[in-house]
Amino acid sequence: MDGPRVEVTGADNDGQLIAELAGYLPGGDLSLVARVFLAAAANPGASARIPAARRPRSWSEQESAYVASRHRDGADAETIAAELGRTANSIRYKLHALGLAPFPGPNTSRPPAPARTPAYTMEDLRKVHPNSHKPWEPEDDERLARRAAEGASISELMEEFGRNHGAITSRLARVQPSVAPSPPAAPSPPAAP
């Protein structure tokens, strides 16, 4: 009773009950039952042949040595795979395991993407904001806090510090002392008629 309870009922085309099966199925057998149903669904009316579970084939020392030798001779993964009756991906992973090739990615046959050029350079940014991406000095922080307290607008601070809007507002959040929100105003009494 370590697996799920399974109930299977079979009927013919007229709806007549022709088979019934019930019981507990150990967890390891679920994949076997699934394969039986898939085989039956693929070919209704025929007796279901249970497809064999696909198990990875282990590598012998001779096969590993053969893969290494053929790789050194210049054979590609597809050629070696055909010679050994294996998949090209299994050869790629074996070459990696042997330290003869990089780890195969999901799309090993796709050529690498061309290098991208950035949409703008630091030089472009600094033409507009001369201090863009430069570190803030402690004196800058003090002056920024003072100028903001004096009522300077974000636009004025951007011009004065040579930085963009995001740089000014994010730095202000760091240097300004937190201001407690003021309590809401008391409602005014209704006007006399």
C-alpha positions in Angstrom: 0.0 0.0 0.0 3.0 2.3 -0.6 1.6 3.8 -3.9 -1.6 5.3 -5.3 -4.8 3.3 -5.7 -5.4 2.8 -9.4 -8.7 1.7 -11.1 -8.8 0.9 -14.8 -12.0 0.1 -16.6 -12.1 -1.0 -20.2 -15.2 -0.9 -22.5 -15.8 -1.8 -26.1 -17.2 0.5 -28.8 -20.8 -0.3 -27.6 -20.0 0.7 -24.0 -20.0 -2.9 -22.7 -17.6 -3.4 -19.8 -14.8 -5.8 -21.0 -12.1 -5.3 -18.4 -11.7 -4.0 -14.9 -8.6 -3.7 -12.8 -8.1 -2.1 -9.4 -5.3 -2.1 -6.9 -2.4 -0.3 -5.4 0.6 0.6 -7.6 4.1 1.0 -6.3 5.4 4.5 -7.2 8.2 3.0 -9.4 5.7 1.3 -11.7 3.8 4.5 -12.6 6.0 5.1 -15.6 5.4 1.6 -16.9 1.7 2.0 -16.7 1.9 5.4 -18.5 3.9 3.8 -21.3 1.2 1.0 -21.7 -1.5 3.6 -22.0 0.4 5.8 -24.4 1.2 2.7 -26.6 -2.5 1.7 -26.6 -3.6 5.3 -27.4 -1.2 5.4 -30.3 -2.5 2.2 -31.8 -6.1 1.6 -30.6 -7.5 -1.9 -31.2 -4.0 -3.6 -31.3 -2.6 -5.4 -28.4 -0.5 -3.0 -26.5 3.2 -3.7 -26.6 5.0 -2.2 -23.6 7.8 -0.1 -24.8 11.1 -0.7 -23.0 12.2 1.9 -20.5 15.1 3.9 -21.9 18.1 3.5 -19.8 21.4 5.3 -20.3 24.1 3.0 -21.6 27.2 3.1 -19.5 30.6 3.8 -21.1 33.3 1.2 -21.3 36.9 2.2 -21.0 37.4 1.1 -24.6 34.6 3.4 -25.8 35.9 6.3 -23.8 39.4 5.8 -25.2 38.0 5.5 -28.7 36.0 8.8 -28.4 39.2 10.6 -27.2 41.3 9.1 -30.0 38.7 10.0 -32.7 38.3 13.5 -31.3 42.1 14.0 -31.5 42.0 12.8 -35.1 39.6 15.6 -35.9 36.3 13.6 -36.1 33.2 15.6 -35.1 30.6 14.4 -32.5 28.1 13.3 -35.2 30.7 11.0 -36.9 31.8 9.5 -33.6 28.2 9.0 -32.6 27.4 7.1 -35.8 30.4 4.9 -35.3 29.4 4.0 -31.8 25.7 3.9 -32.1 25.2 6.8 -29.7 23.8 10.3 -29.9 25.9 13.2 -30.8 25.0 14.9 -27.5 26.2 11.9 -25.6 29.6 12.2 -27.4 29.7 15.9 -26.6 29.1 15.3 -22.9 31.7 12.5 -22.9 34.2 14.8 -24.4 33.5 17.3 -21.7 33.8 14.6 -19.0 37.2 13.6 -20.5 38.3 17.3 -20.3 38.6 17.5 -24.1 35.8 20.0 -24.9 33.8 22.7 -23.1 30.5 21.9 -21.4 27.9 21.5 -24.2 25.2 24.1 -24.0 21.6 23.5 -25.0 22.2 24.7 -28.6 25.6 23.3 -29.4 25.1 23.5 -33.1 24.1 27.2 -33.2 26.9 29.6 -34.0 27.7 32.2 -31.3 25.8 35.5 -31.4 27.7 38.4 -32.8 29.2 40.8 -30.3 26.8 43.7 -29.4 27.9 47.3 -29.4 26.3 49.4 -26.6 23.6 51.9 -27.6 25.7 54.7 -26.1 29.1 55.2 -24.5 30.3 56.8 -21.3 31.6 59.6 -23.5 28.1 60.1 -24.9 26.6 60.3 -21.4 29.2 62.7 -20.2 28.5 65.1 -23.0 25.1 65.7 -21.4 25.9 65.0 -17.8 29.6 65.7 -17.1 29.8 63.7 -13.8 27.7 60.7 -15.0 28.7 57.5 -13.2 31.5 59.2 -11.3 31.7 58.5 -7.5 30.1 60.9 -5.1 32.5 62.6 -2.8 31.5 63.4 0.9 31.6 67.1 0.0 29.2 66.5 -2.8 26.8 64.8 -0.5 26.9 67.7 2.0 26.4 70.3 -0.7 23.5 68.3 -2.2 21.7 68.0 1.1 22.3 71.7 1.8 21.1 72.8 -1.7 18.0 70.6 -1.4 17.2 72.0 2.0 17.5 75.5 0.5 14.8 74.6 -1.9 16.8 73.9 -5.1 14.7 72.0 -7.7 15.8 68.7 -9.2 16.5 70.4 -12.5 18.7 73.0 -10.8 20.6 70.2 -8.9 21.0 68.2 -12.2 22.7 71.3 -13.8 24.8 72.1 -10.8 26.1 68.6 -10.1 26.3 67.5 -13.8 24.2 64.3 -13.2 21.0 63.0 -14.5 17.6 62.9 -12.8 17.9 59.4 -11.4 21.4 60.1 -10.0 20.1 63.2 -8.1 16.9 61.7 -6.7 18.6 58.4 -5.6 21.4 60.3 -3.9 19.0 62.7 -2.2 17.2 59.6 -0.7 20.6 58.7 0.9 21.8 62.1 2.1 18.6 63.9 3.3 17.6 63.1 6.8 14.3 61.3 6.9 11.5 63.8 7.4 8.6 62.6 9.5 5.3 63.1 7.7 3.3 65.9 9.1 0.0 65.0 10.7 -3.1 65.6 8.6 -4.8 68.9 9.0 -7.8 68.9 11.3 -11.1 69.3 9.4 -12.4 72.8 9.4 -15.8 73.4 11.1 -18.7 73.7 8.8 -19.6 77.2 7.7 -22.5 78.8 9.5 -25.6 79.3 7.4 
